[in-house]
Amino acid sequence: MASPGLQHPGFLLSNLKADSSTKTLFHRCQDLVKIIEDYPAKELHAIFSWLVESVFGSLDGVLGGWNLRLLQSRCNDFPVVVEFLKPSGAMMKLVYKLQAEEYKYEVPVNYLPAPVKASIQEGVLPDCPLFHNRPHFPISGMLTLNMALNPFEFFMFYFASCLITPKNFSSGQHSATDSAYFVLVDMYLKYFLPTEGSVPPSPFSDNRGSVSAPPARSSNISLAGYGIHSPSLLKHHIFHQPSVNADPAAQEIWRSETLLQMFVEVWLHHYSLEMYQKLQSPQVKLALLQYRLSMSSMPCQPHVPSGSGTLHTYQVLKPFHSPPPLWGLLEEPFSPTEEHVLVVRLLVKHLHAFNNSQKPEQLSSSPTTHSHAHASPLEEFKRVVVQRFVQQKLFLFLQHCFGHWPLDASFRAVLETWLSFIQPWRYSEEKTTSPPAEGDRSDPDKWESFVEENLLVYTKLFQVFLNRALRMDLVNAKNALMVFRVAKVFAQPNLAEMIQKAEQLFLEPELVHHHRQPRGFLTPSQGGSFLSSRQRMVTDAVFRVKSHVYSLEGQDCQYKQMFGSELRAVVAKLIQIIAQARQTAKRISDQSTEAAANKSFLSWFTPSFSDMNNGLCGADLEDSNEFLKKTHEFLDRALENLCGIFKLSQSQLTQLLSSVTSSPADGESRLPDCIMGQYGLILTDLGRTQIINGLRRFDIQYQGDPELQPIRSYENALLVRFLYRMSSLLNNKFGGHMSRLCSRPDFLGRLGRHYLADSRVPCALTRSPTSPRWLDRKRSARVSLRPLASYRTLLLLLLCYALGAIFSYGPVSSTLFILTAAFLYAVVMAVFVDKLKTQ
């Protein structure tokens, strides 16, 4: 390879593209490390876009890149890839080199989340300042709107988009938490959002010195002349603040803020466009502003007229606000994967640890106070990181997952993400010799403000989960565990009281107006009095709760109290379903234990047609006694915790459980609730609920050709296929003779029916949701050799031949003995069974 000074940038890119198809990933990383070290920024600029796309894949998912989400720790390329991409690795050195030269790279707006894309295409500033003053059109065309990002933002955008971009992965099993992508996310969070110390400065520098922050962003977008409406400053969010502090010391956290904004916008900003329209509605923002102005009209402050100031300015927005016409074209389905949710949970856990790592003097101050003038930029960033960057978007993300996730065990990832967010005290880094007690961890004095600022995350999502729990199969141990986990978390000391207090603050009717004085504003020397500190704290708490709810639900929302009568009725219904599921689990466990006790050793050698029916339905692992015992334990503890949360007395619980009827013992009464239709049984809504919760079930049996059933694990596949061909040949050739033999009323007819006729149990069909016209269907007489393919039958024959060898019988003699025994057994069954049936 020629020296860096003599090579053309295009030649370097061509060499790298050629190496990507011939060299291994290990050798490519080694070459890239050397190139990044030796080449100047001007030549590296020409390969940066291609390199980022080759690592993380294209934004449309056509190119998979290095498949970081599939690269597991056991792979040989895992260490070299992580070393290359880690925060202090060669790739980040390339980013810092280009950042120092202030290069820009374009990203199409079409690949941004739908709400952000809709805002930009309508000329409205998005809520996130990361996308301000960025859009421009390429010279070659005027139809594609692009975003101009600096190298660090460009790298982080591709890295974050790698998680949500659909890729053509192979259908192999892989652990999401063991992938290179998950490990790198954890590294970036710990590096740029440190819980101890400060953000490390850039370890790389060029001739110009250390890497500097990007220039300040202006608050307008110049789109005039390109067919896009020019935005008005009045459309800007009234509560928006600059992203980077004017203080030069704040420049040290620009990378941390950029990384977090990119992660949040790409991973969480996918709520429905209907919700986006509601959040952008002037009515919602006006409600918040009116409440803030009502706070400012207290005796200790000058009165603000209703038609002046900021309120009048904001009222001007109402005529200009209209739903963007492009929303109908931008609607796109959003279905987060389990891997996506697990990465979001990692982000939530680290942000809580980052927020809780504030210095003691910062923790002692209320989040609403402004006594942080002397705090370092990093400490200020820790203080507002959850409330400002994550709070709203995470709630909408979880609400979407709660409403659209399938009713299966994979919901556990969403559930644990929610539970991690509502328990910030779990990630507090208090240096103590012994772990704190549960009551100390959820101290009301420390965490009341967090509960107030996130009331809907506690109450509304809890209500949605209850509705899901009513439809889940609680006999399944995994589903029972989820109900137990939620009940255990909400039963923590002081948590229910904090939620109840926050609800009372929200329902407080116009608390601020009670302190208004009709005689004007007097100083204390004139006989007036300032608002007490206690009243001011209550007023701040009321504003926190109401601003949180109004910003997400609107001023006209119908709030459902978590401890209200309506939700208590749902909890009572859930308690009854839990009790029914406990009875079902106990009944299934008792039946399994009884069946195991009654099963003798010799029964293993006697296959039956019922075994094949049971094998068809299959026995899940969750139906084993071990899992059923866990189910019973989880449901018992969930029941106990629910009673503690909602203060249900023993008498109330007994009254609820008394209405739960035990499952009947007879088979007919265990059928789900059905009605008879034209083509058979039809499930009612009650019947569906009974099946979902495992309370009732149909006795489903195989009704097709027994010869065509799937091959069982206790059968030899080659023998099954071979014996089926032999049986088919015999049945096709001698089918008429066998039918005439079975139709005879004498002894030979009874003997033929024992071996050739397919006996059916009529009562079994009436307990299955099948069409009545199937009940009269008869099968013709046939010979079936499939039982000879069973390993149990083969072992039994082997034991007979071994026993014959012990008594000096040869194979022929043993075969004749076996056939004679089988014939005598058929004679006895043909004689005595028919006599028993006639009596």
N, C-alpha and C positions, 0 to 999 in steps of 0.2 A: 504493500500500500504506500502511496506517495506521501511525502511529508504534508502536514496540515497546511503549511503556507502555500504549497503549490497546487493544491487540489481545489477544483471547482465544487461549490455546494451541491450542484445537481449530481456530480459524480459520486459524492459521498452518499447521497440518498439512494442512488442506483445500486451501489454496493450493498447497502443495508437491506434493500428489498430483495436482492439476490441471495444474501446470506440467510434471510428469514425462511427461505424454502429449502435450504441445503444444510444449514448448521443446526445443532441441537440448541435448546433453550439455554443450557449451561454455558456453552461457548458464545452464544450471542450476548449474554449478560456480561461476560468477560470483555468482549470487544467493545460493548457500549460504555463500560466503565473507563476503558482506556481512551475512547473517543471523547467522552465528556471531559476528561482530565486534560487532554492535549489540544483540542480544537477551540478556536475563539468563538465568542457568542454569535458573531455574524453568520458563521457556517452552521452552528448548531440551531440557529433560528430556522433554517431551511428544512430541517428534519424533525423539528419538535412536534408539529401537528401530526405528521405520519407516525412518529414514535408513540405518542399518547394513544392514538387510535389502534395501533398494533398491540399495545399492552392491554388496554381496557375494552377493546372492541368498538365497533361503530355504533353510533347512536340509534341506528335503525335495526340493530341486531343481526345484520347480515354477516359481519365479521365478528368472530368470537374472541379475538385477541388471545391472550395467554390463559384464558379460562380460569381466572383467579378463584371463582366460586366453586370450581370443581377440584382445584389443586389442594390435596389433603397433605397433612403433615408427614404422612408415611411415604410420600413420593420423593424421589431423589432430587427433583428440581425445586422442592419447597424452600430449602434454606437459601439458595442463591437468589431466588425471586424475592423473598422477603428482605434479604440483605440489600438488594438493588432498589427496592421501593420503600424502604422504611424512612421515617422522617429525617434521618441524618445520612441517608444513602446517596448513591450516585444520581438517581433520578431527581431527587430534590435539589441536589447541587446544580443540575442543569436548569431547574426552575429558577433558582436564585440568580444564576448567571444571566438568564434572559430577563428576569425582573429588573435587574440593575440597568439594563439597556432600554427599558420601557417599551418592549415590543407588545403588540396587540394581536389577538387571535379571534377568529369569528366562529360563532356558534349559531345555527339557525334557530329562530324563535319558535319554530314548529316543534322543537324537541323540549321546550320548557313545559312545566305542568300546565294543565288546561286553564286554571284561573289566572295565572300570570300571563299566559299567552293571550287570553282574552283581553286583559287590561292593556297590554302593550299594543295590540292591534287596534284597540279603540282609542289609543292615545291617552289613557288614564294611568297615572303613576301607580305601580303595584305597591302594596304595603311594605315589601322588603326593599330597603334602599340599595341592595346589591345590584338591582337591575335598573337603577336610575341613570339617565344620561348615557345609555349604552346603545340603543338601536341605531343602525344606519343601513343604507342600501348599498349593495355592491355596484361598482361602475358598470359592470357588464349587463346588468339587468335591473329592473325596478319592481319585480314581483316578489322577491325573496327578502324578508326582513331578517337581519342578523343581529347578534349581540357581540360587541367588541369587548373581550375580556383580557385582563393581563395574564401572564403565564401562570401565576399561582391560582388564580380563579379558574382558568381554563383547565388546569390539571385537576383541581378538586371537583369541577363540574363533571368531567369524564369519570373520575373515580366514584363519585356519588351515583351517577347515572348507570354505572355498571351493575348496580344492585337491582334496578327496576327494569332494565332493558331486557325484553324477551330474547332468549338465546336458544338455539337449537341444540340443547344438551342431550346426551345419550341417557336412556332411561335406567341409569345405574343408581344404586343406593350410595349416598354420601352424606356426611355429617356437616350441617351448615356451620356449626360452631367450631369445627376443626379445619375449615378451609383457610387458604391464604388470605382471602378477602376479609373474613371476620377478624383474623389476627391483625391485619394491617389497620382496620378500623379502630381496633383497640389501641394499637400503637399511636395512631394519629391523635386520638382523644387524649391519651395520657401525655403526649408530648406538647400539644398546643393548648390543652386545658389542664394544666398541672394542678394537682391537689396539694402539692408541697413545692415551695420555692416559686420561681417566676418562669415565664416562657423563655426557653433558651434562645439567645440571639442566634442569628444565622452563623453557622460555623464556617461558611464559605464567604469569600470576598474576592473581588477583582481589583484591578488597578484603581478603580474609582472609589473603593472603600466598601463599606458594608451595604447590604441591600436596604433600600428605603421603602416606605409605604407608598401605595399609589396615591395620586393627587386626589384632592377633595372632589366629591361629586356634586354637581349642580343639581338643582331641584326641578329642572324642566327637561323636556325631550323635544328636540327640533325635528319635526316630521312634516313641516309645511312643504307643499309642492309635490308630495308623493302619494296623494290620494288618501292620506290618513288625516283625520281631524286633528288640528293643532290643540294640544291640551291646555287647559286653563289651570293656573295656580290654585284656583278655588276648588279644583277637584282633588287637590292633595289632601291626604288624611290629616285631620286637624290635630291629632295627637302624635303625629310623626315628629321624631327628633333626629338630628344628624347621626350618622353611623359612627363617625370618628370624632372624638373630642378635639376641640381646637388646641388644647394643651399638647405641646410636642411630646410630653411623656406618654401620651395615649397611643403614640405610634407603635409602641412595643407590642400591643395586642391586636394589631390589624389582621395579622394572619389567623389568630384565634377566632376573631369575630367573623372573618370571611369563611373559614372552615365550617363554623357552626351554622352560619346562614345558608351555606350551600347544602349542608346535610339536611337541614330542616326544610328548605324549600323543595329539594328534589325528592326527599323521602316522605314528607308529611303533607305537602301542599297539593292534595289530590281529592279534596272533598267535592261534593256535587256542585254544579254550577248554580243550582237553585239556592244552595246555602251561600255560595259566593255572592249572589245577588242580594240576599238578605243582609249579609255582612256589610256590603257597600251601600245599603239603603240609607238615605238621609234621615229617615225616621229613627233608625237605631242610634245613629250618631247624635241626632238632635236630642234624644232622650237623655243620653249621657251628659251632654253639654248643659241641658237645663238643670239636671240634678247637681252638676258641679257649680253652676251659677247660684243655685239655691243655697249651697253651702257657703258661697262667698257673701251672701246677704245676711250674715249673722251680725249681732250687735257689735262685735269687735272689729268689723270691717265696713268700709263705706258701701252703701247700697248701689247695686248695678241695675239700671233701668232695663225693663224687659225688651226694649226695642233697640238697644244700643250695643256697641262693642262687638265682641266675638259672636254673640248670638245672632245679631243682625247680619254680620258677614256670612255666617253659615247658612242662614235662611235663604240667602241668594242662591245657594247650591240647588235648591229644590227644583226650580224650573229647568235647570240644565241637566238634571240627572234623568236618564232614560235607559232602559235595558239595552245593552249592546246588541245589534242585529246579528252579530256573528256567533252568539252563544249557541244557537241551534246547530251551527256547523261544527262547533268545537266540542260537542258532547262525545265523550269517549269512556268506555268501561274501565273501571279501575278495580282490579282484584289482587290485592297484595298477597304474596306468597308467605309461607311459614318462615322462610329464610329472611324475607324482608322484615317481618315482625320481630324476629329474634335480634336482628341488627338494631332496630329501633329500641328494643328493650335495653340493649347494651348502651345506646346513647342516653337513655333515660337514667339508668343507674349511674353512669359516669357524671351526668350533669348534676344529679343530687349530691354526689360526693364532692364535685367541684364547688357547688353552692355552699355546702356545709363546711368547706375548708376555709371559710372566712376567718379572719383574725377575731379574737374575742371582743375587741372594742367595736368591730363592725357588727358582730352578731348581736350585741347589746342594744343596738339602735333599731328602731322600727323601720321596716322597709318603706314606709310612706314618708318618713322624715327626710329632710334635705341636709342633714348634718354630715355630709360625706365630701365636703369640699377638699379636705386634706387627705382623703383616701387615695391610694394608688389606683391607676387605671385598671389594673388586674383585679383589685379588691372590689372596685365598683362594678366591674364586669361580672364577678362572681355573685354580687348582690342581686343583679337584675336578670341573670342569664335565663332562669326558668320562666319568670313572669313575662319577660319581654320577647323572648325568642321562641319558646316552645309551648307555652300554656294553651293558647287558643287552637293552634294547628294540631296539637296532639289530641286534644279532646275531639275534634272533628274527625281525625283519623281513626281513633278508637270507636267513635260512634258509628262510623261507616263499617268497620270490621264487625262490631257487635250485631249490626243489622243484616250483614250479607254473608257472614261466615257460615259454612255448613255445620249441621248439628252432629259433629263427630269429635273425636278426641284431639284433633289438631287445633281446636280452639284454645287448648291449654296455653299455647304461645301468646295469643292475644290476651288471655286472662292474666297471665303472669306479668305482661307489660303494663297492664292497667294497675295491678296490685303493687308493682314496683313504683309507679308514679305516685300513688296515693299514700305511700309510706316513706316519706323522705327521711324520717328518723332512723330507718334501717341503715342508712349510708352516712351517718354522722361519725366523724373521726374524732371522737372524744377519747383521749388517751387515759384509760382507766385500767387498773390492775385486774378488775373483774368485770364481766359483761353487765351492763345495766339491766335493771328489771324492766318488764314490759311497761309498767306504769310510768317509770322515769323516761323511757324512750319517747313515749307519746305525751310529753309534758304539755298541758294546754297553754301555759304562758309562752312557750316557744313556738308552737305549731298552730295556734288558733288562726293567725293571719293567713297561713297557707291553706287551711281548710276553707276559710272565707273566700279566698281568691279563686278557689277551685271547687266551689260547692257542687256544680253540675257534674263534675267528674266523679264525685262521690255518690250523689243521689240519683241523677238521671241514668247513669250507666248501671247503677245497682238495680234500678227498676227494669232496665232492658235485660239484664242478666236473669232476673227472676222470671221474666217471660220466656227466656230460653230454657231455664231449668224446668219449667212446667212441661216442656215438650221433649226433654231429654230422657233417655233410658237410664234411670238412676240405679238399676240393677247392675249395670256395667260399672266396674270399679273405677275406671278412668273418669267417667262422668260424676260418680259419687265423690271422687277426690276433688273435682273442681268446685262442687257445692260446698264441700267442707272447707276448702281453702278460702273462699269468699267469706263464709260465716266466721271462720277463725280470725281473719283480718279485721272485719268490722266489729268483732267482739273484743278487740283490744281495749284496755282501760282508757277511759277519757275520750275515745274517738267518737262514740255515739253521742256523748254530751256535746262535743265540739260541733258536730254536724247539726244537732238540734238547736244549738245557740245560733249558728250561722243562718239557719232557716228562720228563726225568730227575727233576726236582724233584717233579713230580706222582706219579711212580711210586715215589718214595722211601718205603719202608715204615716208618711211625711214627718219623720222624726225631727228633721231640722227646723221645720216651721214652728214647732212648739217653743223654740227659744227666741222667737222674734219679739221685739219690744215695740208697742205702738207709739211710744213717745220719742222715737228717734234713737240716736246713737250718742250715749253719754260716756264720758270717761269715768274711771272710778272716783276721781275727786269730785265729780259732779253728781254722784249718787248712782252711777251705773256700775256694772260689773262685767268683767270679761267672762267668756265661757270657761268653765272649769276644765281642768286637764282631763278629768274623767269623762265629762260630756264630749270633749273634743275627740277622745279615743273612740267613744261609741259612734260618733258621727263619722269618723274615718272608717270604722268597720262597716257601717251601713253602706257607705259609698263603695267600698271594696266589693261587697257582696252584690249590690244592685248593678254596678257597672259590669261585673263579670257576667251576670245572668242576662242583662239587657243586650250586651254586645254579642251574645251567642243566640239568644232566643227572641229578641225584640221586646219592645216595651209592652206589647199586648199579649205576652206569653201567659199561658195558663200553667202555673207552676204546681206540680204535684209534690206534696210534702212526703218525705221518706217515712215519717212516723205518723202520717195521716191515716184516716180510716180506710181510704181506698187501697193504699198499699198494704195495710195490715190484713185486709181481706185476701190479697194475693199471697201474702206470707202464710196465712192460715191454710190456704189451698196447697201451697208447697209443702207444708208440714204434713198434711194428710197424704200427699203423694209420696213423701219420704217414708211415712209409716207403711204405706202399701208396698213400696219397694223393699222395705226391710222384711215384710212378711213373705214377699215373693222370693227374695234371696234365701231366706231361711227354709222355705218349702223346697226350693231347688236343691239346696245343700243337703237337706234331710233325704230327699229322693236319691241323690247321688250316693250318699253314705249307705242307704239301705240297699241300693242296687249293687254296690261294691261288696257289701256283706253277704248278699245272697248269691253272688257269683262264685261258683265252685271252680276247682281246677279243671275238671273235665269239660266244663262248658266252653272252655277255650277251643276245644277240638270239635265243637258242634256248630258250624255256621248256620245261619238262618237267613230267611229273606228279610226279616226285620233289621238285621245288622246292615244290610245293604241300604235300607231306607234311612236308617240313622246316619250311615256314612255319607249319604247324599246331602242331607241337611248340614252335617258337620257340627262339631262341638267346638266352639270358640274357647280360647284360653281363658277368657273372662268367666266362663261357666264352671271352671274348676273350683274345687272346695277352697283352695287358698285364696283365690280372688273373691269368692263369695264372702269369705270371712273378712277380707279387707273392706268389701262393700258395706257389710254390716257395721264395722267399726267406724268407717267414714260417716255413714248416715247417722249413727248414734251421736257422734261428736258434733256433726252439723246441726242436729236437732237441739242439742244442748246449747250451742252457741247462738242459734236463732232465738231461742227463748231468752237468753241473756241480753241480746241486742234490743229486742222489742218488749222486754220486761213482762214476759208471760209467766203467770203463776202456775203452780202445779195443777190447780183446779182447772184453769183455762186450757192447759195442755191436755189434761185428761178428757175434758169435754170435746176437744178437737179429735182426739184419737178414738173416742167412743163411736164416732160416726164412720170410722173406717171398718168395713166388714172384712172378715177374714176370707181368704180364697176358698171356695168350696172344694170338696174332695172329689166329687164325681166328675167324669170327663166332660159330660155335656154342658154342665154349668160353668166350666172353665173356658168355654168359647167366648170370643169377643162379641160385643153387642152388634147384631146384624139384623137386617130386614131381608125378606125374600123378594127378589126381583124376577124379571122375566127370564134371565139367564143364570140365575143362581143367587147366592148370598151376596149382599152388598153391605159394606161396613158403614156404620154411622160414625159421627164425630166422637162419640163416647168410645166406640170400638177402636178407633185409631189411637186415641189417647191410651187405652188399655194395652194395645200392642206396643206402642212406643215406650211405655214405662215397664214393659214386661209383666203386666198384671194378668193378662190373658193371652192365649195364643192358639192358633189352629194346629190340629194334629195332622200335619202335612205328610202325605205318603207319596211315594213314587207311583205314578199311574201309567207309565209308558211300558214299552217292551223291556222286561227284565234283562234280556240278553244285550240290550244296547245301553245299559247304565254305564256311567264312567268307571274306569278301572280303579279299584280300591287299592289302598296301600298294602292290604294283606293278600293281594292277588298278584300272580305272575303275569306281566303284560303279554309276553310271547304266547304263553299257554292260553290266555283268554282269547286272543285273536285266532289261534290255531283251532281251539275247541269250538269257537263260534262258526268257523267255516265247516268243520265236521258236522256240527248240529244242523246247519243250514242244508247241507247235502242230504242228510238223513231225513229231515223234515220235508224237503221238496220231493224226495223220492217215495217216502212211505207215509206222507201226511194223511192221505185218504184212509189207509189201513189203520193208522193210529186213531183217527176220529171214529171209525166204525167200532174199533175195539173198546174205546172209552164209552161209547153209547150203549153197550150191552148191559143188561140188568143183572147178569149172573156174576159168579165169582171172578171170572177173567176180566169182566168189565170193571169191577171194583179194583182189581190188582192193576189194571192199566191206568185207571184214573189216579191211583196213588203215585205212579211214576211219570205219567205223561200229561195229565190234566193240570191246569194252572189254577189252583184253589185261591179264591178271593174272599175277603171278609167284607160283606156288604155294609156292616155298621161303620167300618172305618171310613168309607167314602162319604157317608152322610155328615161326618164331622170335618169335612174339608170344603173350602169355598169353591166348589166346582159346579159345572153345569149339570142339572139333573139328567139331561139326555145321555150323559156318559155312564150313568149307573147301570144301564142294562147291557153295556157292551161286554161281549164274551170273547174269550180267546180260544182258538182251536187247539186241539191236543198237539203237543210237540215234545220232543226230547231235548233236554238241556244238560250239556256236559260242563257248563261253567263252574259248578261247585268243585270239579276236579282241579281247577286252577288255583284254588285257595291254598295258601301256605299251611293252614291248619289241616286241611284234608291231606295234603302231601306228607306232612309230618306224621299224621295218624297212620297213613299207609306205610310209611317207613318204619314206624314202631311195630306194626303188624308183621312186616317182613323180617324185622330183627328178632321179634319173638318167635317166628317160625324157624329162623336159623338156629336159635338156641335149642329148640326141640327137634333139630335135624330135619326140618321140612325145606324142600327146595322152593325156588321161585314159583314154579308151576303149581305145586301143591298149595302154597300159601295163597296164590291167586284164586284157585278153586275154592279154598276155605273162605276167603273174603267174599266171593260172589255168592256162595251158599248162605253165608250169614246175612248178607244184604237181602237175598231172596226170602229167607225165613222171616226177617224183620218186616218185609213188605206184606207177607202173608198174614202175619199176626195183626198188623195195622189194618189191613183190608177187612179182616173178619171182625175184630173187636171194636174198632172205631165206628164202623157202620152200625153195629149193635147198640153202642152207646148213644148214637145219634137218634135211633128209633125209639129209645126208651124215654 
